Amino acid sequence: MHDPREIELLRRLLQAGTGIDLTILRNQTSIESDELPVVVESLRQCGFHFSQTNKTIGIVEEPEALIPEMILARLQTNTIGRDVLVFRETSSTNDRARQAGSAGAGEGLVIFAESQTGGRGTRGRKWVSMAGDGLWFSILLRTQIPPEQWPLLVRMAAVACAEAVEKWVGQTVRIKPPNDLILDGGKLAGFLLETSNTWDFQVLGIGLNVRSAPVIDGYPTAAVEQFARGRVCRAVLAADFLNRFEYWYLKRPLAEISIAFDNRQ
């Protein structure tokens, strides 16, 4: 269970950009004076580094590993990312999301893994997902979109991912139908929607190469950092994607997503 005080503190410090006055911080958050040291120490144990004086506090460095609070603090969504889980290793985030859906979890749960032992793409192909190399995650959906239009969910994910990546790279991210992102001729990301007549939910899986891409003979691949202007913060990229995905999923007409998708081919 996430401590809402930690998310609130991170969100306020990230918005400030630099150190913030402790008096202002206490006035703008629900964190009491005697609670702040406990909250800060908990985040330090997760790998955060702070600059702190008697009057100010700021974030100096975030952990390299994915931490749910790093993503949650950056979300501007109402549904997607209502909860975020991160596993150090799992067979497949789609498997975890399917289990959660069967247990009654609500729409918008997002499950990340630092590495997958059984990641998969379309047609049962193996998806290479090494620890720390990318973003491997799944979103649990309970969509009101008619079943015949469910392929649009993959299109939404592809467009949202392209938009998020383009904030880091100096060129357009293309889409190769039905479900591949292409950057400079190499496969950057893939998307897998899993459904069943026996489920009342859908599982949307996303695999995005960030630090590096697997070397596959005769199959060009790409990673965000090959084209980025600097080190990519995976938590920022993950939150940007989730924000953009909710925009397309809940705030735009379905007809618009096909246009946006087709314009990137």
C-alpha beads as a LAMMPS data file, in Angstrom:
LAMMPS data file: protein, C-alpha beads

265 atoms
264 bonds

1 atom types
1 bond types

-500.0 500.0 xlo xhi
-500.0 500.0 ylo yhi
-500.0 500.0 zlo zhi

Masses

1 110.0

Atoms # bond

1 1 1 0.000 0.000 0.000
2 1 1 1.426 3.357 -0.998
3 1 1 1.812 6.092 1.600
4 1 1 -0.128 9.083 0.174
5 1 1 2.133 11.433 2.128
6 1 1 5.148 10.233 0.139
7 1 1 3.368 10.821 -3.163
8 1 1 2.186 14.233 -2.004
9 1 1 5.696 15.254 -0.936
10 1 1 7.289 14.073 -4.184
11 1 1 4.619 15.768 -6.292
12 1 1 5.139 19.087 -4.533
13 1 1 8.941 18.899 -4.735
14 1 1 8.840 17.917 -8.402
15 1 1 6.515 20.810 -9.182
16 1 1 8.846 23.227 -7.392
17 1 1 11.848 22.023 -9.381
18 1 1 14.270 23.379 -6.796
19 1 1 14.322 23.453 -3.022
20 1 1 11.104 24.553 -1.326
21 1 1 10.651 26.397 1.941
22 1 1 9.547 23.997 4.684
23 1 1 6.936 26.430 5.983
24 1 1 5.384 26.688 2.513
25 1 1 5.558 22.899 2.164
26 1 1 3.652 22.365 5.403
27 1 1 1.023 24.916 4.377
28 1 1 0.527 23.332 0.961
29 1 1 0.412 19.675 2.008
30 1 1 -1.300 17.552 4.639
31 1 1 2.054 16.434 6.071
32 1 1 2.495 17.479 9.691
33 1 1 5.835 18.787 10.992
34 1 1 6.525 15.664 13.037
35 1 1 5.628 13.416 10.076
36 1 1 8.007 14.973 7.557
37 1 1 11.225 13.335 8.860
38 1 1 9.522 9.937 8.779
39 1 1 8.277 10.440 5.220
40 1 1 11.667 11.707 4.014
41 1 1 13.509 8.822 5.642
42 1 1 11.159 6.294 4.053
43 1 1 11.882 7.785 0.633
44 1 1 15.613 7.792 1.362
45 1 1 15.373 4.058 2.022
46 1 1 13.907 3.715 -1.489
47 1 1 16.928 5.470 -3.003
48 1 1 15.946 9.154 -3.098
49 1 1 18.554 11.771 -2.213
50 1 1 17.463 15.088 -0.730
51 1 1 19.146 18.381 -0.007
52 1 1 17.783 19.596 3.301
53 1 1 18.458 22.471 5.656
54 1 1 16.576 23.826 8.622
55 1 1 14.469 25.895 6.217
56 1 1 14.345 24.105 2.836
57 1 1 14.191 20.699 1.187
58 1 1 14.654 19.553 -2.420
59 1 1 15.198 16.398 -4.455
60 1 1 18.803 15.900 -5.566
61 1 1 18.549 12.477 -7.176
62 1 1 15.912 9.830 -7.823
63 1 1 16.598 6.094 -7.643
64 1 1 17.579 4.298 -10.821
65 1 1 15.139 1.489 -10.104
66 1 1 11.467 2.068 -10.814
67 1 1 9.547 3.057 -7.687
68 1 1 5.736 3.339 -7.856
69 1 1 5.757 6.674 -6.032
70 1 1 8.036 8.171 -8.726
71 1 1 5.358 7.446 -11.320
72 1 1 2.304 8.233 -9.212
73 1 1 3.664 11.657 -8.250
74 1 1 3.794 12.616 -11.930
75 1 1 0.378 11.362 -12.997
76 1 1 -2.387 13.743 -14.042
77 1 1 -4.910 10.979 -14.618
78 1 1 -8.216 10.074 -13.018
79 1 1 -8.424 6.400 -13.981
80 1 1 -5.249 5.078 -15.615
81 1 1 -2.685 4.552 -12.879
82 1 1 -5.219 4.529 -10.037
83 1 1 -2.720 2.069 -8.605
84 1 1 0.809 1.235 -9.749
85 1 1 2.755 -1.882 -8.826
86 1 1 6.387 -2.675 -9.648
87 1 1 7.829 -6.186 -9.498
88 1 1 11.567 -6.759 -9.551
89 1 1 10.935 -9.848 -11.687
90 1 1 7.892 -11.722 -12.906
91 1 1 6.947 -14.133 -15.660
92 1 1 4.885 -11.534 -17.511
93 1 1 3.140 -8.343 -16.448
94 1 1 0.198 -9.443 -18.595
95 1 1 -0.065 -12.574 -16.443
96 1 1 -0.086 -10.438 -13.290
97 1 1 -2.704 -8.089 -14.710
98 1 1 -4.868 -11.034 -15.766
99 1 1 -4.708 -12.445 -12.239
100 1 1 -5.621 -9.049 -10.804
101 1 1 -8.530 -8.684 -13.220
102 1 1 -9.872 -12.117 -12.330
103 1 1 -9.683 -11.118 -8.653
104 1 1 -11.819 -8.037 -9.328
105 1 1 -9.199 -5.283 -9.501
106 1 1 -10.461 -1.980 -10.861
107 1 1 -9.760 -0.468 -14.244
108 1 1 -6.551 1.501 -14.461
109 1 1 -4.267 -0.756 -12.436
110 1 1 -0.780 -0.643 -13.995
111 1 1 1.780 -3.359 -13.337
112 1 1 5.462 -2.856 -14.148
113 1 1 8.347 -5.303 -13.926
114 1 1 12.049 -4.554 -14.008
115 1 1 12.474 -7.849 -15.855
116 1 1 10.256 -10.585 -17.249
117 1 1 11.161 -14.235 -17.598
118 1 1 8.269 -14.934 -19.953
119 1 1 7.534 -11.671 -21.726
120 1 1 5.676 -12.206 -24.977
121 1 1 4.701 -10.344 -28.091
122 1 1 2.205 -11.099 -30.817
123 1 1 1.755 -14.650 -32.103
124 1 1 3.444 -15.987 -28.975
125 1 1 6.850 -14.533 -29.824
126 1 1 9.220 -14.014 -26.906
127 1 1 9.784 -10.413 -25.842
128 1 1 13.266 -9.828 -24.446
129 1 1 12.888 -7.721 -21.291
130 1 1 16.100 -7.483 -19.305
131 1 1 16.331 -5.795 -15.908
132 1 1 16.482 -2.017 -16.111
133 1 1 16.726 -1.896 -19.918
134 1 1 13.232 -0.666 -20.653
135 1 1 9.649 -0.269 -19.538
136 1 1 7.723 -3.526 -19.392
137 1 1 4.191 -3.079 -18.106
138 1 1 0.497 -3.876 -18.459
139 1 1 -2.704 -1.904 -17.942
140 1 1 -5.904 -3.504 -16.692
141 1 1 -8.909 -2.167 -18.614
142 1 1 -12.656 -2.627 -18.248
143 1 1 -13.544 -0.728 -21.358
144 1 1 -16.977 0.383 -22.524
145 1 1 -15.727 0.314 -26.124
146 1 1 -17.585 -2.329 -28.196
147 1 1 -15.563 -5.545 -28.692
148 1 1 -15.291 -5.035 -32.442
149 1 1 -13.414 -1.806 -31.746
150 1 1 -10.979 -3.179 -29.165
151 1 1 -8.072 -3.021 -31.660
152 1 1 -8.304 0.757 -31.159
153 1 1 -6.876 0.212 -27.667
154 1 1 -3.599 -0.871 -29.248
155 1 1 -3.686 2.163 -31.521
156 1 1 -4.192 4.435 -28.524
157 1 1 -1.203 2.875 -26.790
158 1 1 0.988 3.199 -29.885
159 1 1 0.149 6.877 -30.392
160 1 1 0.532 7.687 -26.688
161 1 1 3.897 5.941 -26.556
162 1 1 5.136 7.739 -29.666
163 1 1 4.129 11.090 -28.182
164 1 1 5.882 10.328 -24.891
165 1 1 9.098 9.169 -26.573
166 1 1 9.263 12.208 -28.858
167 1 1 9.811 14.413 -25.816
168 1 1 13.228 12.744 -25.503
169 1 1 14.361 12.254 -29.097
170 1 1 14.890 14.637 -31.975
171 1 1 12.856 12.848 -34.604
172 1 1 9.406 11.477 -35.364
173 1 1 8.451 8.067 -34.028
174 1 1 6.673 5.999 -36.663
175 1 1 4.132 3.210 -36.329
176 1 1 4.315 -0.045 -38.243
177 1 1 0.857 -1.665 -38.187
178 1 1 -0.513 -3.416 -36.393
179 1 1 1.457 -2.850 -33.199
180 1 1 5.104 -1.776 -33.561
181 1 1 6.784 1.557 -32.893
182 1 1 9.695 2.313 -35.203
183 1 1 12.542 4.748 -34.562
184 1 1 15.221 5.279 -37.218
185 1 1 14.223 2.001 -38.857
186 1 1 14.428 -0.140 -35.729
187 1 1 11.666 -1.616 -33.589
188 1 1 11.357 0.484 -30.458
189 1 1 8.211 -0.829 -28.789
190 1 1 5.438 -3.360 -29.122
191 1 1 1.902 -3.704 -27.782
192 1 1 -0.175 -6.763 -26.978
193 1 1 -3.888 -6.764 -26.147
194 1 1 -5.157 -9.939 -24.486
195 1 1 -8.874 -10.659 -24.086
196 1 1 -11.138 -13.624 -23.527
197 1 1 -14.855 -14.397 -23.755
198 1 1 -14.591 -15.564 -20.140
199 1 1 -13.128 -12.257 -18.863
200 1 1 -14.923 -9.031 -18.045
201 1 1 -11.713 -7.078 -18.556
202 1 1 -8.878 -6.553 -21.049
203 1 1 -5.109 -6.575 -20.528
204 1 1 -2.951 -4.196 -22.563
205 1 1 0.755 -5.001 -22.474
206 1 1 3.513 -2.586 -23.466
207 1 1 7.205 -3.219 -24.022
208 1 1 9.458 -0.214 -24.686
209 1 1 13.244 -0.350 -25.135
210 1 1 14.775 2.528 -23.186
211 1 1 18.405 1.945 -22.190
212 1 1 19.265 -0.577 -24.899
213 1 1 17.613 -2.894 -27.395
214 1 1 18.149 -6.620 -27.925
215 1 1 20.362 -7.603 -30.847
216 1 1 18.359 -9.804 -33.225
217 1 1 19.898 -11.024 -36.490
218 1 1 18.059 -9.616 -39.480
219 1 1 15.665 -7.606 -37.299
220 1 1 16.627 -3.968 -36.601
221 1 1 15.873 -2.727 -33.105
222 1 1 16.106 0.640 -31.364
223 1 1 16.146 2.128 -27.868
224 1 1 15.165 5.593 -26.696
225 1 1 18.586 6.429 -25.266
226 1 1 20.271 5.780 -28.612
227 1 1 18.614 8.990 -29.821
228 1 1 17.970 10.920 -26.597
229 1 1 19.707 14.143 -25.686
230 1 1 20.637 12.790 -22.269
231 1 1 19.897 10.155 -19.678
232 1 1 16.240 9.129 -19.814
233 1 1 14.300 8.964 -16.549
234 1 1 12.134 5.899 -16.940
235 1 1 9.639 7.120 -14.330
236 1 1 9.091 10.337 -16.278
237 1 1 8.662 8.426 -19.522
238 1 1 6.250 5.960 -17.891
239 1 1 4.118 8.740 -16.397
240 1 1 4.082 10.647 -19.687
241 1 1 2.818 7.547 -21.451
242 1 1 0.060 6.929 -18.899
243 1 1 -1.042 10.560 -19.053
244 1 1 -1.160 10.469 -22.845
245 1 1 -2.913 7.094 -22.925
246 1 1 -5.732 8.326 -20.670
247 1 1 -6.067 11.391 -22.895
248 1 1 -6.713 9.209 -25.925
249 1 1 -8.698 6.577 -24.047
250 1 1 -11.099 8.777 -22.108
251 1 1 -10.979 12.308 -23.492
252 1 1 -10.931 12.054 -27.301
253 1 1 -13.464 10.667 -29.808
254 1 1 -12.627 7.211 -31.110
255 1 1 -12.525 8.502 -34.692
256 1 1 -9.547 10.704 -33.881
257 1 1 -7.284 7.869 -32.786
258 1 1 -7.322 6.178 -36.190
259 1 1 -6.338 9.455 -37.840
260 1 1 -3.469 9.983 -35.402
261 1 1 -2.365 6.375 -35.891
262 1 1 -2.472 6.544 -39.680
263 1 1 -0.523 9.814 -39.728
264 1 1 2.445 8.041 -38.152
265 1 1 2.746 5.224 -40.663

Bonds

1 1 1 2
2 1 2 3
3 1 3 4
4 1 4 5
5 1 5 6
6 1 6 7
7 1 7 8
8 1 8 9
9 1 9 10
10 1 10 11
11 1 11 12
12 1 12 13
13 1 13 14
14 1 14 15
15 1 15 16
16 1 16 17
17 1 17 18
18 1 18 19
19 1 19 20
20 1 20 21
21 1 21 22
22 1 22 23
23 1 23 24
24 1 24 25
25 1 25 26
26 1 26 27
27 1 27 28
28 1 28 29
29 1 29 30
30 1 30 31
31 1 31 32
32 1 32 33
33 1 33 34
34 1 34 35
35 1 35 36
36 1 36 37
37 1 37 38
38 1 38 39
39 1 39 40
40 1 40 41
41 1 41 42
42 1 42 43
43 1 43 44
44 1 44 45
45 1 45 46
46 1 46 47
47 1 47 48
48 1 48 49
49 1 49 50
50 1 50 51
51 1 51 52
52 1 52 53
53 1 53 54
54 1 54 55
55 1 55 56
56 1 56 57
57 1 57 58
58 1 58 59
59 1 59 60
60 1 60 61
61 1 61 62
62 1 62 63
63 1 63 64
64 1 64 65
65 1 65 66
66 1 66 67
67 1 67 68
68 1 68 69
69 1 69 70
70 1 70 71
71 1 71 72
72 1 72 73
73 1 73 74
74 1 74 75
75 1 75 76
76 1 76 77
77 1 77 78
78 1 78 79
79 1 79 80
80 1 80 81
81 1 81 82
82 1 82 83
83 1 83 84
84 1 84 85
85 1 85 86
86 1 86 87
87 1 87 88
88 1 88 89
89 1 89 90
90 1 90 91
91 1 91 92
92 1 92 93
93 1 93 94
94 1 94 95
95 1 95 96
96 1 96 97
97 1 97 98
98 1 98 99
99 1 99 100
100 1 100 101
101 1 101 102
102 1 102 103
103 1 103 104
104 1 104 105
105 1 105 106
106 1 106 107
107 1 107 108
108 1 108 109
109 1 109 110
110 1 110 111
111 1 111 112
112 1 112 113
113 1 113 114
114 1 114 115
115 1 115 116
116 1 116 117
117 1 117 118
118 1 118 119
119 1 119 120
120 1 120 121
121 1 121 122
122 1 122 123
123 1 123 124
124 1 124 125
125 1 125 126
126 1 126 127
127 1 127 128
128 1 128 129
129 1 129 130
130 1 130 131
131 1 131 132
132 1 132 133
133 1 133 134
134 1 134 135
135 1 135 136
136 1 136 137
137 1 137 138
138 1 138 139
139 1 139 140
140 1 140 141
141 1 141 142
142 1 142 143
143 1 143 144
144 1 144 145
145 1 145 146
146 1 146 147
147 1 147 148
148 1 148 149
149 1 149 150
150 1 150 151
151 1 151 152
152 1 152 153
153 1 153 154
154 1 154 155
155 1 155 156
156 1 156 157
157 1 157 158
158 1 158 159
159 1 159 160
160 1 160 161
161 1 161 162
162 1 162 163
163 1 163 164
164 1 164 165
165 1 165 166
166 1 166 167
167 1 167 168
168 1 168 169
169 1 169 170
170 1 170 171
171 1 171 172
172 1 172 173
173 1 173 174
174 1 174 175
175 1 175 176
176 1 176 177
177 1 177 178
178 1 178 179
179 1 179 180
180 1 180 181
181 1 181 182
182 1 182 183
183 1 183 184
184 1 184 185
185 1 185 186
186 1 186 187
187 1 187 188
188 1 188 189
189 1 189 190
190 1 190 191
191 1 191 192
192 1 192 193
193 1 193 194
194 1 194 195
195 1 195 196
196 1 196 197
197 1 197 198
198 1 198 199
199 1 199 200
200 1 200 201
201 1 201 202
202 1 202 203
203 1 203 204
204 1 204 205
205 1 205 206
206 1 206 207
207 1 207 208
208 1 208 209
209 1 209 210
210 1 210 211
211 1 211 212
212 1 212 213
213 1 213 214
214 1 214 215
215 1 215 216
216 1 216 217
217 1 217 218
218 1 218 219
219 1 219 220
220 1 220 221
221 1 221 222
222 1 222 223
223 1 223 224
224 1 224 225
225 1 225 226
226 1 226 227
227 1 227 228
228 1 228 229
229 1 229 230
230 1 230 231
231 1 231 232
232 1 232 233
233 1 233 234
234 1 234 235
235 1 235 236
236 1 236 237
237 1 237 238
238 1 238 239
239 1 239 240
240 1 240 241
241 1 241 242
242 1 242 243
243 1 243 244
244 1 244 245
245 1 245 246
246 1 246 247
247 1 247 248
248 1 248 249
249 1 249 250
250 1 250 251
251 1 251 252
252 1 252 253
253 1 253 254
254 1 254 255
255 1 255 256
256 1 256 257
257 1 257 258
258 1 258 259
259 1 259 260
260 1 260 261
261 1 261 262
262 1 262 263
263 1 263 264
264 1 264 265
